[in-house]
Amino acid sequence: MDFGEVLSKAWRIVWKHKVLWIFGFLASLGQGWGGGSSSYSFDSQDFNMEGWGQGIPEAFWAAMGGLVLALICALFVLAIILWIVSIIARGALIAGVMQVEDEERTSFRRASPRTP
């Protein structure tokens, strides 16, 4: 297998049909965000928490808890939406490349999934 030929053909397809870039970007949205790791560990001497939070009403903490919970739920829904969009975009990317291979042309509308 000539990898140079495969890579040059892939480069020509991607450069000529830039609509595939959109699908590639959308497909990458649902791949997850792997964070880096850190070797620093915190211990009790790093933070002086004495007297922290005194004088703040409990209603404030209840409201903050509700706000944090709402934010977590919103981020979860957003993650699911991005995951679904990435699956659809992956299919459109595959369809677009297949159209280029078969017909030498593609477009956003032709590569996008259609509903029957």
Biopython code that builds the backbone (N, CA, C, O; Angstrom):
import numpy as np
from Bio.PDB.StructureBuilder import StructureBuilder

atoms = [
    (1, "MET", "N", (0.850, -1.173, 0.000)),
    (1, "MET", "CA", (0.000, 0.000, 0.000)),
    (1, "MET", "C", (0.899, 1.241, 0.000)),
    (1, "MET", "O", (1.806, 1.366, 0.823)),
    (2, "ASP", "N", (0.636, 2.132, -0.916)),
    (2, "ASP", "CA", (1.424, 3.345, -1.048)),
    (2, "ASP", "C", (0.787, 4.447, -0.191)),
    (2, "ASP", "O", (-0.178, 5.087, -0.609)),
    (3, "PHE", "N", (1.333, 4.658, 1.001)),
    (3, "PHE", "CA", (0.765, 5.635, 1.921)),
    (3, "PHE", "C", (0.907, 7.053, 1.401)),
    (3, "PHE", "O", (0.049, 7.895, 1.667)),
    (4, "GLY", "N", (1.956, 7.330, 0.675)),
    (4, "GLY", "CA", (2.136, 8.655, 0.092)),
    (4, "GLY", "C", (1.017, 8.999, -0.874)),
    (4, "GLY", "O", (0.522, 10.126, -0.883)),
    (5, "GLU", "N", (0.621, 8.034, -1.684)),
    (5, "GLU", "CA", (-0.478, 8.247, -2.638)),
    (5, "GLU", "C", (-1.808, 8.440, -1.898)),
    (5, "GLU", "O", (-2.610, 9.298, -2.268)),
    (6, "VAL", "N", (-2.031, 7.648, -0.865)),
    (6, "VAL", "CA", (-3.259, 7.776, -0.085)),
    (6, "VAL", "C", (-3.338, 9.155, 0.569)),
    (6, "VAL", "O", (-4.378, 9.812, 0.515)),
    (7, "LEU", "N", (-2.246, 9.588, 1.184)),
    (7, "LEU", "CA", (-2.248, 10.896, 1.845)),
    (7, "LEU", "C", (-2.380, 12.039, 0.847)),
    (7, "LEU", "O", (-3.072, 13.020, 1.120)),
    (8, "SER", "N", (-1.728, 11.926, -0.300)),
    (8, "SER", "CA", (-1.844, 13.013, -1.284)),
    (8, "SER", "C", (-3.253, 13.067, -1.869)),
    (8, "SER", "O", (-3.766, 14.155, -2.130)),
    (9, "LYS", "N", (-3.882, 11.921, -2.078)),
    (9, "LYS", "CA", (-5.267, 11.903, -2.565)),
    (9, "LYS", "C", (-6.210, 12.499, -1.519)),
    (9, "LYS", "O", (-7.115, 13.263, -1.854)),
    (10, "ALA", "N", (-5.992, 12.145, -0.252)),
    (10, "ALA", "CA", (-6.814, 12.710, 0.821)),
    (10, "ALA", "C", (-6.634, 14.223, 0.897)),
    (10, "ALA", "O", (-7.601, 14.958, 1.100)),
    (11, "TRP", "N", (-5.399, 14.684, 0.733)),
    (11, "TRP", "CA", (-5.141, 16.118, 0.767)),
    (11, "TRP", "C", (-5.849, 16.831, -0.387)),
    (11, "TRP", "O", (-6.436, 17.896, -0.195)),
    (12, "ARG", "N", (-5.793, 16.244, -1.583)),
    (12, "ARG", "CA", (-6.476, 16.853, -2.736)),
    (12, "ARG", "C", (-7.982, 16.926, -2.512)),
    (12, "ARG", "O", (-8.609, 17.932, -2.846)),
    (13, "ILE", "N", (-8.568, 15.874, -1.951)),
    (13, "ILE", "CA", (-10.011, 15.867, -1.695)),
    (13, "ILE", "C", (-10.369, 16.936, -0.682)),
    (13, "ILE", "O", (-11.310, 17.700, -0.893)),
    (14, "VAL", "N", (-9.642, 16.998, 0.396)),
    (14, "VAL", "CA", (-9.948, 17.966, 1.463)),
    (14, "VAL", "C", (-9.735, 19.395, 0.973)),
    (14, "VAL", "O", (-10.514, 20.286, 1.311)),
    (15, "TRP", "N", (-8.697, 19.621, 0.189)),
    (15, "TRP", "CA", (-8.414, 20.979, -0.271)),
    (15, "TRP", "C", (-9.426, 21.439, -1.322)),
    (15, "TRP", "O", (-9.800, 22.611, -1.350)),
    (16, "LYS", "N", (-9.862, 20.538, -2.169)),
    (16, "LYS", "CA", (-10.801, 20.899, -3.229)),
    (16, "LYS", "C", (-12.226, 21.035, -2.705)),
    (16, "LYS", "O", (-12.977, 21.883, -3.187)),
    (17, "HIS", "N", (-12.601, 20.239, -1.756)),
    (17, "HIS", "CA", (-13.977, 20.214, -1.230)),
    (17, "HIS", "C", (-13.963, 20.687, 0.226)),
    (17, "HIS", "O", (-14.009, 19.884, 1.158)),
    (18, "LYS", "N", (-13.897, 21.990, 0.393)),
    (18, "LYS", "CA", (-13.753, 22.579, 1.733)),
    (18, "LYS", "C", (-15.004, 22.419, 2.600)),
    (18, "LYS", "O", (-14.950, 22.629, 3.811)),
    (19, "VAL", "N", (-16.124, 22.050, 1.986)),
    (19, "VAL", "CA", (-17.328, 21.806, 2.780)),
    (19, "VAL", "C", (-17.109, 20.636, 3.732)),
    (19, "VAL", "O", (-17.781, 20.538, 4.759)),
    (20, "LEU", "N", (-16.180, 19.754, 3.400)),
    (20, "LEU", "CA", (-15.885, 18.636, 4.288)),
    (20, "LEU", "C", (-15.238, 19.103, 5.586)),
    (20, "LEU", "O", (-15.305, 18.407, 6.599)),
    (21, "TRP", "N", (-14.609, 20.281, 5.560)),
    (21, "TRP", "CA", (-14.017, 20.838, 6.776)),
    (21, "TRP", "C", (-15.102, 21.098, 7.825)),
    (21, "TRP", "O", (-14.901, 20.857, 9.015)),
    (22, "ILE", "N", (-16.245, 21.589, 7.367)),
    (22, "ILE", "CA", (-17.354, 21.877, 8.295)),
    (22, "ILE", "C", (-17.779, 20.591, 8.989)),
    (22, "ILE", "O", (-17.936, 20.554, 10.209)),
    (23, "PHE", "N", (-17.963, 19.536, 8.199)),
    (23, "PHE", "CA", (-18.373, 18.269, 8.801)),
    (23, "PHE", "C", (-17.289, 17.709, 9.717)),
    (23, "PHE", "O", (-17.601, 17.116, 10.749)),
    (24, "GLY", "N", (-16.040, 17.887, 9.358)),
    (24, "GLY", "CA", (-14.946, 17.429, 10.217)),
    (24, "GLY", "C", (-14.919, 18.167, 11.542)),
    (24, "GLY", "O", (-14.707, 17.564, 12.594)),
    (25, "PHE", "N", (-15.136, 19.483, 11.488)),
    (25, "PHE", "CA", (-15.178, 20.262, 12.727)),
    (25, "PHE", "C", (-16.355, 19.828, 13.594)),
    (25, "PHE", "O", (-16.201, 19.625, 14.798)),
    (26, "LEU", "N", (-17.532, 19.687, 12.984)),
    (26, "LEU", "CA", (-18.706, 19.268, 13.755)),
    (26, "LEU", "C", (-18.538, 17.853, 14.302)),
    (26, "LEU", "O", (-19.005, 17.552, 15.400)),
    (27, "ALA", "N", (-17.879, 16.996, 13.548)),
    (27, "ALA", "CA", (-17.653, 15.630, 14.023)),
    (27, "ALA", "C", (-16.724, 15.606, 15.225)),
    (27, "ALA", "O", (-16.820, 14.714, 16.068)),
    (28, "SER", "N", (-15.831, 16.573, 15.308)),
    (28, "SER", "CA", (-14.893, 16.592, 16.429)),
    (28, "SER", "C", (-15.509, 17.142, 17.709)),
    (28, "SER", "O", (-14.909, 17.018, 18.777)),
    (29, "LEU", "N", (-16.685, 17.744, 17.629)),
    (29, "LEU", "CA", (-17.298, 18.346, 18.818)),
    (29, "LEU", "C", (-17.647, 17.318, 19.882)),
    (29, "LEU", "O", (-17.508, 17.601, 21.071)),
    (30, "GLY", "N", (-18.087, 16.159, 19.496)),
    (30, "GLY", "CA", (-18.532, 15.178, 20.474)),
    (30, "GLY", "C", (-17.470, 14.197, 20.897)),
    (30, "GLY", "O", (-17.791, 13.172, 21.498)),
    (31, "GLN", "N", (-16.222, 14.473, 20.608)),
    (31, "GLN", "CA", (-15.161, 13.530, 20.923)),
    (31, "GLN", "C", (-14.721, 13.593, 22.368)),
    (31, "GLN", "O", (-13.927, 12.759, 22.801)),
    (32, "GLY", "N", (-15.209, 14.550, 23.123)),
    (32, "GLY", "CA", (-14.801, 14.658, 24.513)),
    (32, "GLY", "C", (-13.617, 15.576, 24.665)),
    (32, "GLY", "O", (-12.874, 15.833, 23.717)),
    (33, "TRP", "N", (-13.460, 16.049, 25.837)),
    (33, "TRP", "CA", (-12.378, 16.976, 26.117)),
    (33, "TRP", "C", (-11.506, 16.340, 27.175)),
    (33, "TRP", "O", (-11.782, 16.439, 28.371)),
    (34, "GLY", "N", (-10.463, 15.693, 26.727)),
    (34, "GLY", "CA", (-9.548, 15.059, 27.659)),
    (34, "GLY", "C", (-8.622, 16.098, 28.261)),
    (34, "GLY", "O", (-7.787, 16.677, 27.565)),
    (35, "GLY", "N", (-8.769, 16.326, 29.523)),
    (35, "GLY", "CA", (-7.924, 17.307, 30.174)),
    (35, "GLY", "C", (-6.559, 16.736, 30.493)),
    (35, "GLY", "O", (-6.383, 15.524, 30.608)),
    (36, "GLY", "N", (-5.634, 17.600, 30.628)),
    (36, "GLY", "CA", (-4.290, 17.175, 31.008)),
    (36, "GLY", "C", (-4.259, 16.805, 32.480)),
    (36, "GLY", "O", (-5.197, 17.081, 33.228)),
    (37, "SER", "N", (-3.191, 16.193, 32.871)),
    (37, "SER", "CA", (-3.061, 15.822, 34.273)),
    (37, "SER", "C", (-2.039, 16.726, 34.938)),
    (37, "SER", "O", (-1.134, 17.256, 34.293)),
    (38, "SER", "N", (-2.202, 16.884, 36.210)),
    (38, "SER", "CA", (-1.290, 17.706, 36.981)),
    (38, "SER", "C", (-0.694, 16.856, 38.084)),
    (38, "SER", "O", (-1.370, 15.989, 38.639)),
    (39, "SER", "N", (0.546, 17.092, 38.400)),
    (39, "SER", "CA", (1.183, 16.299, 39.439)),
    (39, "SER", "C", (1.157, 17.007, 40.791)),
    (39, "SER", "O", (1.618, 16.447, 41.786)),
    (40, "TYR", "N", (0.623, 18.232, 40.846)),
    (40, "TYR", "CA", (0.584, 18.952, 42.112)),
    (40, "TYR", "C", (-0.595, 18.468, 42.938)),
    (40, "TYR", "O", (-1.701, 18.311, 42.419)),
    (41, "SER", "N", (-0.365, 18.233, 44.209)),
    (41, "SER", "CA", (-1.459, 17.839, 45.094)),
    (41, "SER", "C", (-1.591, 18.880, 46.201)),
    (41, "SER", "O", (-0.597, 19.392, 46.715)),
    (42, "PHE", "N", (-2.824, 19.177, 46.552)),
    (42, "PHE", "CA", (-3.110, 20.154, 47.587)),
    (42, "PHE", "C", (-3.185, 19.459, 48.932)),
    (42, "PHE", "O", (-3.626, 18.315, 49.037)),
    (43, "ASP", "N", (-2.746, 20.168, 49.953)),
    (43, "ASP", "CA", (-2.936, 19.651, 51.298)),
    (43, "ASP", "C", (-3.546, 20.751, 52.164)),
    (43, "ASP", "O", (-3.795, 21.861, 51.693)),
    (44, "SER", "N", (-3.776, 20.440, 53.395)),
    (44, "SER", "CA", (-4.500, 21.363, 54.275)),
    (44, "SER", "C", (-3.734, 22.656, 54.526)),
    (44, "SER", "O", (-4.348, 23.651, 54.912)),
    (45, "GLN", "N", (-2.453, 22.683, 54.326)),
    (45, "GLN", "CA", (-1.685, 23.907, 54.570)),
    (45, "GLN", "C", (-1.793, 24.895, 53.418)),
    (45, "GLN", "O", (-1.418, 26.058, 53.569)),
    (46, "ASP", "N", (-2.300, 24.453, 52.266)),
    (46, "ASP", "CA", (-2.432, 25.344, 51.118)),
    (46, "ASP", "C", (-3.578, 26.339, 51.283)),
    (46, "ASP", "O", (-3.556, 27.419, 50.694)),
    (47, "PHE", "N", (-4.560, 25.981, 52.070)),
    (47, "PHE", "CA", (-5.738, 26.824, 52.236)),
    (47, "PHE", "C", (-5.992, 27.067, 53.720)),
    (47, "PHE", "O", (-5.945, 26.143, 54.532)),
    (48, "ASN", "N", (-6.256, 28.303, 54.051)),
    (48, "ASN", "CA", (-6.659, 28.634, 55.409)),
    (48, "ASN", "C", (-8.147, 28.926, 55.357)),
    (48, "ASN", "O", (-8.554, 30.006, 54.930)),
    (49, "MET", "N", (-8.959, 27.978, 55.786)),
    (49, "MET", "CA", (-10.407, 28.087, 55.649)),
    (49, "MET", "C", (-11.083, 28.496, 56.965)),
    (49, "MET", "O", (-12.308, 28.426, 57.064)),
    (50, "GLU", "N", (-10.323, 28.915, 57.964)),
    (50, "GLU", "CA", (-10.925, 29.297, 59.231)),
    (50, "GLU", "C", (-11.800, 30.529, 59.051)),
    (50, "GLU", "O", (-11.364, 31.533, 58.490)),
    (51, "GLY", "N", (-13.001, 30.448, 59.517)),
    (51, "GLY", "CA", (-13.919, 31.574, 59.470)),
    (51, "GLY", "C", (-14.535, 31.815, 58.109)),
    (51, "GLY", "O", (-15.277, 32.781, 57.931)),
    (52, "TRP", "N", (-14.244, 30.963, 57.150)),
    (52, "TRP", "CA", (-14.765, 31.159, 55.801)),
    (52, "TRP", "C", (-16.245, 30.823, 55.772)),
    (52, "TRP", "O", (-16.647, 29.768, 56.263)),
    (53, "GLY", "N", (-17.041, 31.678, 55.220)),
    (53, "GLY", "CA", (-18.471, 31.436, 55.064)),
    (53, "GLY", "C", (-19.301, 31.851, 56.255)),
    (53, "GLY", "O", (-20.523, 31.707, 56.219)),
    (54, "GLN", "N", (-18.686, 32.362, 57.316)),
    (54, "GLN", "CA", (-19.463, 32.792, 58.468)),
    (54, "GLN", "C", (-20.121, 34.123, 58.146)),
    (54, "GLN", "O", (-19.516, 34.987, 57.511)),
    (55, "GLY", "N", (-21.331, 34.281, 58.575)),
    (55, "GLY", "CA", (-22.053, 35.519, 58.354)),
    (55, "GLY", "C", (-22.835, 35.530, 57.042)),
    (55, "GLY", "O", (-23.546, 36.494, 56.758)),
    (56, "ILE", "N", (-22.716, 34.496, 56.258)),
    (56, "ILE", "CA", (-23.485, 34.419, 55.015)),
    (56, "ILE", "C", (-24.743, 33.609, 55.302)),
    (56, "ILE", "O", (-24.654, 32.508, 55.845)),
    (57, "PRO", "N", (-25.910, 34.134, 54.948)),
    (57, "PRO", "CA", (-27.156, 33.416, 55.245)),
    (57, "PRO", "C", (-27.232, 32.069, 54.530)),
    (57, "PRO", "O", (-26.650, 31.870, 53.464)),
    (58, "GLU", "N", (-27.972, 31.155, 55.154)),
    (58, "GLU", "CA", (-28.118, 29.823, 54.565)),
    (58, "GLU", "C", (-28.908, 29.867, 53.265)),
    (58, "GLU", "O", (-28.743, 28.985, 52.421)),
    (59, "ALA", "N", (-29.751, 30.856, 53.083)),
    (59, "ALA", "CA", (-30.510, 30.982, 51.844)),
    (59, "ALA", "C", (-29.568, 31.198, 50.660)),
    (59, "ALA", "O", (-29.834, 30.730, 49.553)),
    (60, "PHE", "N", (-28.479, 31.900, 50.898)),
    (60, "PHE", "CA", (-27.493, 32.107, 49.839)),
    (60, "PHE", "C", (-26.897, 30.782, 49.401)),
    (60, "PHE", "O", (-26.768, 30.521, 48.205)),
    (61, "TRP", "N", (-26.529, 29.936, 50.371)),
    (61, "TRP", "CA", (-25.935, 28.649, 50.029)),
    (61, "TRP", "C", (-26.942, 27.744, 49.336)),
    (61, "TRP", "O", (-26.568, 26.979, 48.447)),
    (62, "ALA", "N", (-28.200, 27.813, 49.720)),
    (62, "ALA", "CA", (-29.225, 27.014, 49.046)),
    (62, "ALA", "C", (-29.404, 27.482, 47.606)),
    (62, "ALA", "O", (-29.553, 26.667, 46.695)),
    (63, "ALA", "N", (-29.390, 28.795, 47.404)),
    (63, "ALA", "CA", (-29.525, 29.328, 46.051)),
    (63, "ALA", "C", (-28.311, 28.957, 45.202)),
    (63, "ALA", "O", (-28.455, 28.618, 44.028)),
    (64, "MET", "N", (-27.130, 29.021, 45.784)),
    (64, "MET", "CA", (-25.929, 28.651, 45.045)),
    (64, "MET", "C", (-25.949, 27.170, 44.687)),
    (64, "MET", "O", (-25.514, 26.783, 43.602)),
    (65, "GLY", "N", (-26.448, 26.350, 45.590)),
    (65, "GLY", "CA", (-26.570, 24.912, 45.294)),
    (65, "GLY", "C", (-27.515, 24.671, 44.129)),
    (65, "GLY", "O", (-27.241, 23.843, 43.261)),
    (66, "GLY", "N", (-28.636, 25.400, 44.109)),
    (66, "GLY", "CA", (-29.576, 25.282, 43.004)),
    (66, "GLY", "C", (-28.975, 25.761, 41.692)),
    (66, "GLY", "O", (-29.198, 25.167, 40.637)),
    (67, "LEU", "N", (-28.212, 26.838, 41.774)),
    (67, "LEU", "CA", (-27.565, 27.374, 40.574)),
    (67, "LEU", "C", (-26.517, 26.398, 40.033)),
    (67, "LEU", "O", (-26.423, 26.193, 38.823)),
    (68, "VAL", "N", (-25.745, 25.807, 40.917)),
    (68, "VAL", "CA", (-24.740, 24.834, 40.495)),
    (68, "VAL", "C", (-25.414, 23.615, 39.873)),
    (68, "VAL", "O", (-24.949, 23.106, 38.853)),
    (69, "LEU", "N", (-26.499, 23.144, 40.473)),
    (69, "LEU", "CA", (-27.231, 22.000, 39.934)),
    (69, "LEU", "C", (-27.806, 22.322, 38.560)),
    (69, "LEU", "O", (-27.739, 21.487, 37.658)),
    (70, "ALA", "N", (-28.368, 23.510, 38.383)),
    (70, "ALA", "CA", (-28.906, 23.914, 37.087)),
    (70, "ALA", "C", (-27.800, 24.003, 36.043)),
    (70, "ALA", "O", (-28.002, 23.619, 34.891)),
    (71, "LEU", "N", (-26.639, 24.503, 36.434)),
    (71, "LEU", "CA", (-25.512, 24.602, 35.515)),
    (71, "LEU", "C", (-25.024, 23.214, 35.092)),
    (71, "LEU", "O", (-24.714, 22.994, 33.922)),
    (72, "ILE", "N", (-24.957, 22.295, 36.029)),
    (72, "ILE", "CA", (-24.543, 20.926, 35.714)),
    (72, "ILE", "C", (-25.531, 20.276, 34.756)),
    (72, "ILE", "O", (-25.120, 19.612, 33.804)),
    (73, "CYS", "N", (-26.824, 20.457, 34.991)),
    (73, "CYS", "CA", (-27.845, 19.892, 34.104)),
    (73, "CYS", "C", (-27.752, 20.506, 32.706)),
    (73, "CYS", "O", (-27.866, 19.793, 31.709)),
    (74, "ALA", "N", (-27.545, 21.822, 32.627)),
    (74, "ALA", "CA", (-27.429, 22.486, 31.329)),
    (74, "ALA", "C", (-26.203, 21.983, 30.576)),
    (74, "ALA", "O", (-26.273, 21.764, 29.367)),
    (75, "LEU", "N", (-25.092, 21.798, 31.265)),
    (75, "LEU", "CA", (-23.885, 21.278, 30.620)),
    (75, "LEU", "C", (-24.079, 19.837, 30.152)),
    (75, "LEU", "O", (-23.553, 19.445, 29.110)),
    (76, "PHE", "N", (-24.820, 19.062, 30.906)),
    (76, "PHE", "CA", (-25.107, 17.688, 30.515)),
    (76, "PHE", "C", (-25.945, 17.649, 29.246)),
    (76, "PHE", "O", (-25.656, 16.875, 28.333)),
    (77, "VAL", "N", (-26.982, 18.480, 29.181)),
    (77, "VAL", "CA", (-27.828, 18.549, 27.982)),
    (77, "VAL", "C", (-27.011, 19.034, 26.788)),
    (77, "VAL", "O", (-27.157, 18.502, 25.687)),
    (78, "LEU", "N", (-26.158, 20.030, 26.986)),
    (78, "LEU", "CA", (-25.302, 20.528, 25.910)),
    (78, "LEU", "C", (-24.348, 19.437, 25.417)),
    (78, "LEU", "O", (-24.111, 19.320, 24.215)),
    (79, "ALA", "N", (-23.808, 18.652, 26.323)),
    (79, "ALA", "CA", (-22.913, 17.565, 25.940)),
    (79, "ALA", "C", (-23.642, 16.526, 25.100)),
    (79, "ALA", "O", (-23.084, 16.014, 24.129)),
    (80, "ILE", "N", (-24.876, 16.211, 25.458)),
    (80, "ILE", "CA", (-25.661, 15.249, 24.679)),
    (80, "ILE", "C", (-25.959, 15.797, 23.290)),
    (80, "ILE", "O", (-25.870, 15.067, 22.303)),
    (81, "ILE", "N", (-26.313, 17.078, 23.205)),
    (81, "ILE", "CA", (-26.585, 17.698, 21.904)),
    (81, "ILE", "C", (-25.338, 17.680, 21.030)),
    (81, "ILE", "O", (-25.421, 17.347, 19.848)),
    (82, "LEU", "N", (-24.188, 18.032, 21.589)),
    (82, "LEU", "CA", (-22.945, 18.014, 20.818)),
    (82, "LEU", "C", (-22.578, 16.603, 20.376)),
    (82, "LEU", "O", (-22.049, 16.418, 19.280)),
    (83, "TRP", "N", (-22.846, 15.625, 21.199)),
    (83, "TRP", "CA", (-22.573, 14.238, 20.845)),
    (83, "TRP", "C", (-23.431, 13.808, 19.660)),
    (83, "TRP", "O", (-22.933, 13.166, 18.736)),
    (84, "ILE", "N", (-24.727, 14.161, 19.681)),
    (84, "ILE", "CA", (-25.630, 13.816, 18.576)),
    (84, "ILE", "C", (-25.204, 14.529, 17.293)),
    (84, "ILE", "O", (-25.193, 13.925, 16.220)),
    (85, "VAL", "N", (-24.852, 15.819, 17.403)),
    (85, "VAL", "CA", (-24.394, 16.564, 16.225)),
    (85, "VAL", "C", (-23.135, 15.934, 15.652)),
    (85, "VAL", "O", (-22.982, 15.864, 14.432)),
    (86, "SER", "N", (-22.230, 15.472, 16.514)),
    (86, "SER", "CA", (-20.993, 14.872, 16.010)),
    (86, "SER", "C", (-21.265, 13.556, 15.291)),
    (86, "SER", "O", (-20.588, 13.243, 14.311)),
    (87, "ILE", "N", (-22.234, 12.787, 15.754)),
    (87, "ILE", "CA", (-22.583, 11.536, 15.072)),
    (87, "ILE", "C", (-23.152, 11.828, 13.689)),
    (87, "ILE", "O", (-22.782, 11.175, 12.713)),
    (88, "ILE", "N", (-24.048, 12.806, 13.601)),
    (88, "ILE", "CA", (-24.630, 13.179, 12.315)),
    (88, "ILE", "C", (-23.546, 13.711, 11.377)),
    (88, "ILE", "O", (-23.526, 13.369, 10.195)),
    (89, "ALA", "N", (-22.646, 14.545, 11.898)),
    (89, "ALA", "CA", (-21.583, 15.118, 11.075)),
    (89, "ALA", "C", (-20.618, 14.040, 10.593)),
    (89, "ALA", "O", (-20.123, 14.115, 9.468)),
    (90, "ARG", "N", (-20.346, 13.043, 11.426)),
    (90, "ARG", "CA", (-19.477, 11.952, 10.992)),
    (90, "ARG", "C", (-20.085, 11.206, 9.805)),
    (90, "ARG", "O", (-19.389, 10.862, 8.849)),
    (91, "GLY", "N", (-21.389, 10.964, 9.881)),
    (91, "GLY", "CA", (-22.076, 10.315, 8.760)),
    (91, "GLY", "C", (-22.045, 11.181, 7.510)),
    (91, "GLY", "O", (-21.847, 10.676, 6.404)),
    (92, "ALA", "N", (-22.243, 12.494, 7.684)),
    (92, "ALA", "CA", (-22.199, 13.403, 6.538)),
    (92, "ALA", "C", (-20.794, 13.479, 5.949)),
    (92, "ALA", "O", (-20.637, 13.590, 4.733)),
    (93, "LEU", "N", (-19.788, 13.421, 6.791)),
    (93, "LEU", "CA", (-18.410, 13.439, 6.312)),
    (93, "LEU", "C", (-18.109, 12.186, 5.492)),
    (93, "LEU", "O", (-17.474, 12.261, 4.441)),
    (94, "ILE", "N", (-18.559, 11.061, 5.971)),
    (94, "ILE", "CA", (-18.366, 9.811, 5.234)),
    (94, "ILE", "C", (-19.117, 9.862, 3.913)),
    (94, "ILE", "O", (-18.574, 9.486, 2.874)),
    (95, "ALA", "N", (-20.371, 10.328, 3.947)),
    (95, "ALA", "CA", (-21.162, 10.434, 2.712)),
    (95, "ALA", "C", (-20.523, 11.409, 1.730)),
    (95, "ALA", "O", (-20.504, 11.145, 0.528)),
    (96, "GLY", "N", (-20.006, 12.521, 2.217)),
    (96, "GLY", "CA", (-19.366, 13.500, 1.347)),
    (96, "GLY", "C", (-18.128, 12.947, 0.665)),
    (96, "GLY", "O", (-17.919, 13.175, -0.526)),
    (97, "VAL", "N", (-17.308, 12.221, 1.411)),
    (97, "VAL", "CA", (-16.109, 11.636, 0.819)),
    (97, "VAL", "C", (-16.492, 10.548, -0.188)),
    (97, "VAL", "O", (-15.849, 10.419, -1.230)),
    (98, "MET", "N", (-17.508, 9.784, 0.105)),
    (98, "MET", "CA", (-17.967, 8.763, -0.844)),
    (98, "MET", "C", (-18.476, 9.411, -2.126)),
    (98, "MET", "O", (-18.232, 8.897, -3.217)),
    (99, "GLN", "N", (-19.183, 10.538, -2.006)),
    (99, "GLN", "CA", (-19.656, 11.241, -3.194)),
    (99, "GLN", "C", (-18.483, 11.757, -4.020)),
    (99, "GLN", "O", (-18.512, 11.688, -5.249)),
    (100, "VAL", "N", (-17.469, 12.265, -3.366)),
    (100, "VAL", "CA", (-16.281, 12.741, -4.086)),
    (100, "VAL", "C", (-15.608, 11.571, -4.791)),
    (100, "VAL", "O", (-15.190, 11.697, -5.942)),
    (101, "GLU", "N", (-15.502, 10.445, -4.117)),
    (101, "GLU", "CA", (-14.879, 9.270, -4.719)),
    (101, "GLU", "C", (-15.669, 8.782, -5.936)),
    (101, "GLU", "O", (-15.081, 8.409, -6.951)),
    (102, "ASP", "N", (-16.999, 8.786, -5.832)),
    (102, "ASP", "CA", (-17.839, 8.251, -6.907)),
    (102, "ASP", "C", (-18.107, 9.266, -8.016)),
    (102, "ASP", "O", (-18.022, 8.933, -9.198)),
    (103, "GLU", "N", (-18.430, 10.505, -7.638)),
    (103, "GLU", "CA", (-18.926, 11.484, -8.609)),
    (103, "GLU", "C", (-18.002, 12.684, -8.803)),
    (103, "GLU", "O", (-18.279, 13.543, -9.640)),
    (104, "GLU", "N", (-16.923, 12.753, -8.054)),
    (104, "GLU", "CA", (-15.981, 13.870, -8.140)),
    (104, "GLU", "C", (-16.558, 15.207, -7.680)),
    (104, "GLU", "O", (-15.975, 16.249, -7.978)),
    (105, "ARG", "N", (-17.674, 15.213, -6.970)),
    (105, "ARG", "CA", (-18.228, 16.462, -6.447)),
    (105, "ARG", "C", (-19.114, 16.148, -5.247)),
    (105, "ARG", "O", (-19.609, 15.033, -5.082)),
    (106, "THR", "N", (-19.294, 17.163, -4.423)),
    (106, "THR", "CA", (-20.186, 17.076, -3.275)),
    (106, "THR", "C", (-20.579, 18.482, -2.870)),
    (106, "THR", "O", (-19.992, 19.458, -3.336)),
    (107, "SER", "N", (-21.556, 18.580, -2.018)),
    (107, "SER", "CA", (-21.983, 19.867, -1.468)),
    (107, "SER", "C", (-22.519, 19.621, -0.065)),
    (107, "SER", "O", (-22.723, 18.480, 0.351)),
    (108, "PHE", "N", (-22.739, 20.706, 0.645)),
    (108, "PHE", "CA", (-23.245, 20.578, 2.007)),
    (108, "PHE", "C", (-24.599, 19.880, 2.005)),
    (108, "PHE", "O", (-24.845, 18.985, 2.814)),
    (109, "ARG", "N", (-25.462, 20.287, 1.108)),
    (109, "ARG", "CA", (-26.818, 19.718, 1.047)),
    (109, "ARG", "C", (-26.787, 18.245, 0.644)),
    (109, "ARG", "O", (-27.521, 17.430, 1.204)),
    (110, "ARG", "N", (-25.952, 17.912, -0.312)),
    (110, "ARG", "CA", (-25.911, 16.520, -0.790)),
    (110, "ARG", "C", (-25.289, 15.597, 0.240)),
    (110, "ARG", "O", (-25.677, 14.432, 0.322)),
    (111, "ALA", "N", (-24.344, 16.074, 1.023)),
    (111, "ALA", "CA", (-23.676, 15.217, 2.005)),
    (111, "ALA", "C", (-24.460, 15.123, 3.305)),
    (111, "ALA", "O", (-24.304, 14.162, 4.058)),
    (112, "SER", "N", (-25.300, 16.115, 3.571)),
    (112, "SER", "CA", (-26.069, 16.125, 4.823)),
    (112, "SER", "C", (-27.100, 14.996, 4.818)),
    (112, "SER", "O", (-27.647, 14.644, 3.772)),
    (113, "PRO", "N", (-27.355, 14.439, 5.993)),
    (113, "PRO", "CA", (-28.360, 13.369, 6.071)),
    (113, "PRO", "C", (-29.752, 13.924, 5.771)),
    (113, "PRO", "O", (-30.094, 15.040, 6.163)),
    (114, "ARG", "N", (-30.523, 13.137, 5.084)),
    (114, "ARG", "CA", (-31.882, 13.549, 4.724)),
    (114, "ARG", "C", (-32.880, 12.724, 5.526)),
    (114, "ARG", "O", (-32.620, 11.575, 5.883)),
    (115, "THR", "N", (-34.015, 13.330, 5.795)),
    (115, "THR", "CA", (-35.097, 12.604, 6.441)),
    (115, "THR", "C", (-36.030, 12.112, 5.339)),
    (115, "THR", "O", (-36.295, 12.845, 4.386)),
    (116, "PRO", "N", (-36.528, 10.897, 5.452)),
    (116, "PRO", "CA", (-37.397, 10.366, 4.372)),
    (116, "PRO", "C", (-38.710, 11.086, 4.277)),
    (116, "PRO", "O", (-39.536, 10.754, 3.427)),
]
sb = StructureBuilder()
sb.init_structure("model")
sb.init_model(0)
sb.init_chain("A")
sb.init_seg("    ")
for serial, (resi, resn, name, xyz) in enumerate(atoms, 1):
    if name == "N":
        sb.init_residue(resn, " ", resi, " ")
    sb.init_atom(name, np.array(xyz, "f"), 0.0, 1.0, " ", f" {name:<3s}", serial, name[0])
structure = sb.get_structure()
